[in-house]
Amino acid sequence: MKHYKKLLLAVALPVILAGCTVPGTYLNVDDKQASESANDDSSETVDILERVNLYPLTADKMARYKAPRLSAQINPELDAKLAAYEYRIGAGDILNVTIWDHPELTIPAGSYRSASESGNWVHADGTIFYPYIGFVAVAGKTVVEVRAMLTEKLAKFIETPQVDVNVAAFRSKKTYITGEVNKPGQQFISNVPLTLLDAVNHAGGLAADADWRNVTLTRQGVEKKLSLHALMQRGDLTQNRLLMPGDIVHVPRNDAQKVFVMGEVNEPKLLKIDRAGMSLTEALSNVGGINQLAADATGIFVVRANRSAESDTKTDTDSNIIADIYQLDITNAAALVIGTEFELKPYDIVYVTAAPITRWNRVIGQILPTVTGFNQLTESINNVRAW
C-alpha cells in the first residue's frame, strides 16, 4: 500500500504544481535594466516591464528626483499693473457728483439716505442724467475723465464750475471665488485693485479640504493653474494676479491629492497628500511601515503613470512608456532618509513587494491542503481495509 501511496503522490504532485501560480502580487525587476527611456515599435503583446522606465533611488541620484525648493520671488509685472491701475466706470455703478457753491445741483444725501441711495445711477446704456446737460456717457471712463467732461459741459451754464466726482457704489464689475473657501461668492471690483491673494482673504481663507496647489484662474475662456502654496507659504509673488472683471477663481477639493500604498505593509490603504506634501518615507510611516516578516526590503517601489503618454505633445518614445518606476532599497534603514527627499505626486502607487521566501510559503500553503487531503484519503482506505 505504501508503494501505491508513493506512486499516487508522484503522479499527482506534478499536476498540482503545474496548476499552481504564485498567490498574491509581487513586483520583480531583476531582469529590468535601469535606463532613462525605453522604446518598442512592435505592435505585438509585450511584457509590461518593457513599457516602463526603472529608476533606482540612491544617494548619488537623489538630486535629480528631488522636488525643487520654492523660494520667495518678486513680481515686477504685477507691481507695474498695480501702480497704473485706474477704475473705469460701468453700468450699475452709482456716482456722486458735487458742484461746489451750487447746492441746487447737488443731490443731498440727507440724514437717512446714503450716497449710494441718492447718487446718479449709471444706466444700462452707460449714461447718467445731470441737470442742464442731460444724458452723459460715462461708461468706460475714469472719475478724472468724467469730472473733466462735466466741467466742460457745465461751463456753458455756470461760470468756472468746481466739480467733484466719485463712485458711491461699485456694482458693475465683479469676479467670482468658488470652491473650497470659507465664503465663496462674487466680489465687486472697486477703485482699490483686487489681487488673487486679496480675493482669497476676503473669502475667509481656504477651507480644510482645499487643494491650494492647483487653483485655477479662468479669464475669457482661458484657464491657468496657480499655486497658493507657493504664494502664501513660500512668498512667491509670481503666482499672484491682478483680477479683472469676469475672472473666476476656483479652489478645488483635495480629492485628487491621493496616493495608494499597497503590498507588504502593515496597513495598506489610500493616503491623502496634505498641504505640506508627502514624501515616500512619510507614506510608509503612515501605514505602519513595511511588514518585517513578509516584505522584501530591497523592493520599495513607486509606480508613477506616464502622463505625457496621454498628452497631445507626446513623442514616439513617450507613447510606448506607460509608467515610471522608482526603486528604493531600505535593507539598511539609513536609506529611509533618501525617501524623505522623494516627494510623492497624486495617484502614485507605493508598492512593497514580497520576499522570495514569502512567495514560496504561499505556494506551499496552497499545495498542503491538497496533499493533506490525499493523505487522509489513503489513510481512510487503509483503515477500511484493515477493518
Disulfide bonds with the S-S distance in Angstrom:
none
